[in-house]
Amino acid sequence: MMPLSEYEQRVLDQLEHDLGQDASLHRAMNRGPRTPARIIAAIAGVVVGLGVVLLGVVTQIPLVGVLGFVIMAGVTLWALLTPRKGQTPATQARPAAGPAPKKPKKDFMQTFEERFDRRRENGDL
């Protein structure tokens, strides 16, 4: 494997720094496991939804099949999108390390152009 050039190493360091400042990524990486009861309820809901889909196929009533699919999708979303064990809505809204300083959000292209201009000025290109 080839070692990184000085420029590549600086870019990698900048990416690591930027990722470290992302509060939503920090929350996502520090979540605990889901409760077993929620997982069991989700599995049971998917099985019930699948049964309703099969009932719709057997009775040839498309609305019943669609209802079964909606049940499966709803239960799956309920299981995946609700807070995990030990999280309350208040702790979900804030990162564990404290509130991040508010920065005005820039457009992706503006940020990209600024970085490109800085690199060109520094002779990195």
Residue frames as qw, qx, qy, qz and C-alpha x, y, z in Angstrom:
[[0.000, 0.891, 0.455, 0.000, 0.00, 0.00, 0.00],
 [0.403, 0.472, -0.024, 0.784, 1.30, 3.48, -0.86],
 [0.259, -0.448, -0.472, 0.714, 1.66, 6.07, 1.89],
 [0.157, 0.889, 0.431, -0.004, -0.54, 9.16, 1.68],
 [0.420, 0.460, 0.009, 0.783, 0.91, 12.32, 0.24],
 [0.162, -0.147, -0.417, 0.882, 1.11, 15.41, 2.40],
 [0.358, -0.069, -0.208, -0.908, -1.95, 16.88, 0.66],
 [0.632, -0.237, -0.665, -0.320, -3.97, 13.67, 1.08],
 [0.457, -0.229, -0.690, 0.513, -3.04, 13.49, 4.75],
 [0.052, 0.078, 0.226, -0.970, -4.22, 17.08, 5.31],
 [0.520, -0.131, -0.404, -0.742, -7.51, 16.35, 3.52],
 [0.625, -0.238, -0.743, 0.012, -8.00, 13.21, 5.62],
 [0.283, -0.181, -0.559, 0.758, -7.29, 15.15, 8.82],
 [0.255, -0.003, -0.019, -0.967, -9.80, 17.81, 7.77],
 [0.612, -0.193, -0.589, -0.491, -12.46, 15.15, 7.05],
 [0.536, -0.245, -0.736, 0.331, -11.85, 13.53, 10.43],
 [0.085, -0.118, -0.362, 0.921, -12.14, 16.92, 12.12],
 [0.417, -0.071, -0.251, -0.871, -15.37, 17.74, 10.26],
 [0.641, -0.230, -0.695, -0.231, -16.88, 14.35, 11.15],
 [0.409, -0.184, -0.669, 0.592, -15.94, 14.86, 14.78],
 [0.098, 0.083, 0.200, -0.971, -17.94, 18.10, 14.84],
 [0.458, -0.189, -0.566, -0.659, -21.12, 16.50, 13.44],
 [0.393, -0.195, 0.594, -0.675, -23.58, 16.26, 16.36],
 [0.856, 0.112, 0.002, -0.504, -26.07, 14.01, 14.57],
 [0.725, 0.337, -0.598, 0.058, -23.32, 11.53, 13.68],
 [0.042, 0.352, -0.736, 0.576, -22.16, 11.60, 17.30],
 [0.642, -0.081, 0.384, -0.658, -25.67, 10.75, 18.52],
 [0.882, 0.242, -0.242, -0.325, -26.07, 7.97, 15.96],
 [0.585, 0.384, -0.679, 0.223, -22.76, 6.36, 16.88],
 [0.002, -0.261, 0.722, -0.641, -23.43, 6.48, 20.64],
 [0.729, -0.189, -0.064, -0.654, -26.85, 4.85, 20.69],
 [0.376, -0.257, 0.857, -0.239, -27.42, 1.72, 22.70],
 [0.039, -0.104, -0.944, -0.310, -29.22, -1.45, 21.62],
 [0.520, -0.264, -0.274, -0.765, -32.98, -1.58, 21.08],
 [0.530, -0.233, 0.622, -0.527, -35.14, -3.13, 23.74],
 [0.073, -0.016, 0.982, 0.170, -35.95, -6.83, 23.27],
 [0.331, 0.512, 0.685, -0.398, -39.66, -6.15, 23.73],
 [0.358, 0.695, -0.101, -0.615, -39.67, -3.73, 20.78],
 [0.128, 0.387, -0.821, -0.400, -37.84, -6.24, 18.58],
 [0.169, 0.190, 0.964, -0.082, -40.27, -9.04, 19.49],
 [0.359, 0.634, 0.443, -0.522, -43.25, -6.76, 18.88],
 [0.287, 0.630, -0.392, -0.606, -41.83, -5.74, 15.50],
 [0.028, 0.174, -0.949, -0.261, -41.28, -9.35, 14.44],
 [0.243, 0.400, 0.843, -0.265, -44.82, -10.25, 15.53],
 [0.335, 0.688, 0.156, -0.625, -46.21, -7.26, 13.64],
 [0.220, 0.487, -0.649, -0.542, -44.37, -8.21, 10.46],
 [0.067, 0.056, 0.994, 0.072, -45.68, -11.79, 10.74],
 [0.297, 0.570, 0.626, -0.441, -49.25, -10.51, 11.24],
 [0.299, 0.680, -0.169, -0.648, -48.84, -8.14, 8.28],
 [0.102, 0.303, -0.858, -0.402, -47.54, -10.97, 6.12],
 [0.191, 0.290, 0.926, -0.148, -50.53, -13.07, 7.15],
 [0.342, 0.680, 0.333, -0.556, -52.88, -10.26, 6.10],
 [0.230, 0.561, -0.529, -0.594, -51.06, -9.98, 2.75],
 [0.001, 0.061, -0.978, -0.198, -51.48, -13.72, 2.19],
 [0.273, 0.488, 0.739, -0.377, -55.14, -13.47, 3.17],
 [0.327, 0.685, -0.034, -0.651, -55.56, -10.74, 0.58],
 [0.167, 0.387, -0.778, -0.466, -53.94, -12.94, -2.06],
 [0.104, 0.149, 0.983, -0.038, -56.07, -15.97, -1.18],
 [0.259, 0.630, 0.617, -0.396, -59.33, -14.01, -1.12],
 [0.401, 0.366, 0.467, 0.698, -58.25, -12.00, -4.19],
 [0.112, -0.948, -0.296, -0.024, -59.07, -8.71, -2.47],
 [0.569, 0.452, -0.157, 0.669, -56.24, -6.28, -3.27],
 [0.242, -0.779, 0.104, -0.569, -57.24, -3.85, -0.52],
 [0.860, -0.505, 0.061, -0.044, -56.61, -6.51, 2.14],
 [0.854, 0.134, -0.020, 0.502, -53.15, -7.21, 0.66],
 [0.237, 0.664, -0.093, 0.703, -52.33, -3.50, 0.66],
 [0.562, -0.733, 0.066, -0.377, -53.51, -3.27, 4.28],
 [0.938, -0.272, 0.009, 0.213, -51.15, -6.11, 5.21],
 [0.648, 0.370, -0.056, 0.664, -48.26, -4.36, 3.53],
 [0.107, -0.765, 0.072, -0.631, -49.08, -1.13, 5.36],
 [0.789, -0.601, 0.033, -0.124, -49.11, -3.04, 8.66],
 [0.894, -0.034, -0.006, 0.447, -45.68, -4.56, 7.92],
 [0.419, 0.538, -0.035, 0.731, -44.17, -1.24, 6.85],
 [0.336, -0.785, 0.008, -0.521, -45.69, 0.65, 9.79],
 [0.856, -0.514, 0.023, 0.042, -44.49, -1.82, 12.40],
 [0.805, 0.139, -0.009, 0.576, -41.01, -1.87, 10.88],
 [0.188, 0.655, -0.039, 0.731, -40.79, 1.92, 10.88],
 [0.589, -0.737, -0.012, -0.332, -42.12, 2.04, 14.44],
 [0.910, -0.328, 0.007, 0.255, -39.38, -0.37, 15.54],
 [0.701, 0.235, 0.039, 0.673, -36.59, 1.43, 13.70],
 [0.159, 0.622, 0.067, 0.763, -37.43, 5.08, 14.28],
 [0.561, -0.784, -0.155, -0.217, -38.31, 5.18, 17.97],
 [0.090, -0.797, 0.532, -0.272, -35.70, 6.01, 20.63],
 [0.696, 0.132, -0.690, 0.150, -33.44, 3.24, 21.79],
 [0.713, -0.534, -0.421, 0.170, -33.09, 2.00, 25.35],
 [0.545, -0.429, -0.182, 0.697, -31.95, 4.72, 27.73],
 [0.168, 0.122, 0.246, 0.947, -32.82, 7.58, 25.42],
 [0.130, 0.700, 0.573, -0.406, -35.48, 10.14, 26.08],
 [0.417, 0.795, 0.313, 0.309, -36.56, 12.80, 23.63],
 [0.195, -0.969, 0.134, 0.069, -34.56, 15.36, 25.65],
 [0.565, -0.512, 0.540, 0.357, -31.32, 13.37, 25.37],
 [0.671, 0.386, 0.532, 0.343, -31.95, 12.72, 21.70],
 [0.263, 0.942, 0.176, 0.114, -32.06, 16.41, 20.87],
 [0.119, -0.917, 0.379, -0.011, -28.64, 17.18, 22.39],
 [0.732, 0.365, -0.540, 0.198, -25.28, 15.52, 21.82],
 [0.802, -0.475, -0.293, 0.211, -23.67, 13.94, 24.87],
 [0.606, 0.008, -0.114, 0.787, -20.63, 16.23, 24.64],
 [0.053, -0.596, -0.263, 0.757, -22.76, 19.37, 25.00],
 [0.500, 0.792, 0.305, -0.174, -24.32, 21.70, 22.51],
 [0.640, 0.161, 0.310, 0.685, -22.31, 22.37, 19.39],
 [0.053, -0.485, -0.016, 0.873, -21.58, 26.00, 18.57],
 [0.536, 0.698, 0.444, -0.171, -24.10, 27.40, 16.13],
 [0.266, -0.289, 0.491, 0.777, -22.59, 28.04, 12.73],
 [0.565, 0.513, 0.014, -0.646, -24.48, 29.46, 9.81],
 [0.763, 0.148, 0.614, 0.136, -25.17, 26.66, 7.35],
 [0.119, 0.582, -0.460, -0.660, -23.47, 27.11, 4.03],
 [0.853, 0.413, -0.049, -0.314, -24.45, 25.62, 0.76],
 [0.894, -0.130, 0.338, 0.265, -22.36, 22.58, -0.19],
 [0.658, 0.581, 0.155, 0.454, -21.07, 24.27, -3.32],
 [0.060, -0.941, 0.160, -0.291, -20.07, 27.43, -1.41],
 [0.700, -0.600, 0.385, 0.039, -18.07, 25.35, 1.06],
 [0.869, 0.160, 0.334, 0.329, -16.51, 23.33, -1.77],
 [0.456, 0.784, 0.056, 0.417, -15.53, 26.48, -3.69],
 [0.293, -0.903, 0.257, -0.180, -14.03, 28.11, -0.59],
 [0.801, -0.392, 0.421, 0.169, -11.89, 25.05, 0.14],
 [0.776, 0.423, 0.272, 0.382, -10.83, 24.84, -3.51],
 [0.205, 0.915, -0.059, 0.343, -9.82, 28.52, -3.50],
 [0.523, -0.775, 0.350, -0.048, -7.84, 28.08, -0.26],
 [0.865, -0.109, 0.405, 0.275, -6.00, 25.09, -1.70],
 [0.616, 0.656, 0.169, 0.402, -5.22, 26.97, -4.91],
 [0.062, -0.947, 0.173, -0.265, -3.88, 29.92, -2.88],
 [0.650, -0.618, 0.442, 0.016, -1.72, 27.61, -0.78],
 [0.295, 0.601, -0.691, -0.272, -0.30, 25.94, -3.88],
 [0.564, -0.134, 0.788, -0.207, -1.78, 22.54, -3.06],
 [0.780, 0.484, 0.328, -0.223, -3.23, 22.01, -6.54]]
